[in-house]
Amino acid sequence: MEKRMQEHGNDHWQSRKNTAFARAQGNLAPVFIERAINAEMWDENGQRYIDFATGIAVCSTGHTNPKVVAAVQEQLQRFSHTALGLTPYRSAVELAEKLNELAPGSSPKKTMFVTTGAEAVENCVKIARSHTCRRGIIAFNGAFHGRTMMAMGLTGKVTPYKSRFGPMPGEIYHVPYPVDYHGVTLQQSLDALDNLFHVDIAPSDVAAIIVEPVQGEGGFYPASNEFLLALRKLCDEHGIVLIADEIQSGFARTGKFFCFEHAGVEPDLMTVAKGVAGGFPLAAVVGKAEVMDAPAPGGLGGTYAGSPIACVAALAVIDVIEQENLLDRATQLGELFGHRLVELQRKYPDVIGDVRANRGAMVAVELVKNRDVNQPDADLTQALVTNACQSGLILLSCGVRANVIRFLPALTITDELVHDGIDIFATCLDKLLAK
Ligand SMILES: Cc1ncc(COP(=O)(O)O)c(C=O)c1O
């Protein structure tokens, strides 16, 4: 082990990665994972980590979930790729049927598969434009929709996602996302939309509004039910397609299969990715059948779209969610995290400005100075992520002002590991604040 640590440990691989990779494709920490089981991972130095990141909300049914592994192994014996657009296979059909059934709302649904979240967003835009024959797409400040051209344009955060990557695609409009903690009210957001319709684009020229029901990279701000209902009403009034970006919030993460269900709102189109296939690259657009069928045959797809490996993995993930009752578990986890983090907030009220734990296992704390929402503490946030990692806990930050720690545990994590992880987080906070 000692020899491996010196010759092929994390530092060795980080140094080789730094030489081999473009610097823009960075990594959180010099931790190279050698194996992972459920909510634990081990690196090339043999150090063990509790994983509160799940590869950015992907491995929700745990790393190397036995049912997912078995489904993939079985599929690998048969074939790994034939191209959905050439000679398809039953797992893709079964999965599309299942997604159509699980999607919020009672309208008949259809699905199309791609490989990444950003591609799902791109395809929503294509479908919405094809359906409406309109040009404009409205997104929100602080949104994150991906790194491809259109998805990047829709993203509402400049650094690091947009700077020096312009010109941006046209016909994208941003308005404020209501965040009570930051004093942005629902009415202000609705007024900004109304203003946009008078200043920049008529609603009859708007193809779609895209919204995350919990802003992910933007800082884990949940949309209120009233906000989503108001968007639904506005879209109905003007024939605008409402797109739910459920890439981070979907697939059981918030205690429902899809977060829009909390508000009882049916979107016209919805993106699915990340948690859908337990770590295998799969994304989808699921939407109302008449909207989904707007583009002509051949207009949508991709070589790896709906990989058979990913489709069987996704079917296994759905089985695990249903059989192990992971929707309820997500809600319980939110309560458990919330309870522990509110205790910490009582201890450090000047620093933990806000605890957001009312959307299942999509939990966050916002770190500020002097109890002041307008003094974000990005340095403390970064130091916490680094310290936690050195102490065996993988944490992720987020937020437009880089001052939010998000907690995205596997929904199969034990209570014991949750407590152990939060103990590490609390110890790191104690240590950093004692300085
Ligand atoms: C809400 C949301 N939309 C889109 C994306 C982009 O997905 P991908 O990284 O798979 O392209 C992400 C990724 O974090 C996301 O959280």
The ligand as an SDF file (V2000), in Angstrom:
LIG
                    3D

 16 16  0  0  0  0  0  0  0  0999 V2000
  -30.5490   21.9610  -13.8090 C   0  0  0  0  0  0  0  0  0  0  0  0
  -29.4750   21.4790  -14.7390 C   0  0  0  0  0  0  0  0  0  0  0  0
  -29.6460   21.5850  -16.0550 N   0  0  0  0  0  0  0  0  0  0  0  0
  -28.7230   21.1560  -16.9290 C   0  0  0  0  0  0  0  0  0  0  0  0
  -27.5320   20.6000  -16.4850 C   0  0  0  0  0  0  0  0  0  0  0  0
  -26.5200   20.1380  -17.4890 C   0  0  0  0  0  0  0  0  0  0  0  0
  -26.3930   18.7360  -17.4650 O   0  0  0  0  0  0  0  0  0  0  0  0
  -25.1020   18.0260  -18.0550 P   0  0  0  0  0  0  0  0  0  0  0  0
  -23.9510   18.4290  -17.1910 O   0  0  0  0  0  0  0  0  0  0  0  0
  -25.4040   16.5430  -17.9830 O   0  0  0  0  0  0  0  0  0  0  0  0
  -24.9450   18.4930  -19.4620 O   0  0  0  0  0  0  0  0  0  0  0  0
  -27.2870   20.4880  -15.1220 C   0  0  0  0  0  0  0  0  0  0  0  0
  -26.0170   19.9470  -14.6160 C   0  0  0  0  0  0  0  0  0  0  0  0
  -25.5900   20.2120  -13.5070 O   0  0  0  0  0  0  0  0  0  0  0  0
  -28.2890   20.9360  -14.2140 C   0  0  0  0  0  0  0  0  0  0  0  0
  -28.1190   20.8650  -12.8880 O   0  0  0  0  0  0  0  0  0  0  0  0
  1  2  1  0
  2  3  1  0
  2 15  2  0
  3  4  2  0
  4  5  1  0
  5  6  1  0
  5 12  2  0
  6  7  1  0
  7  8  1  0
  8  9  2  0
  8 10  1  0
  8 11  1  0
 12 13  1  0
 12 15  1  0
 13 14  2  0
 15 16  1  0
M  END
$$$$
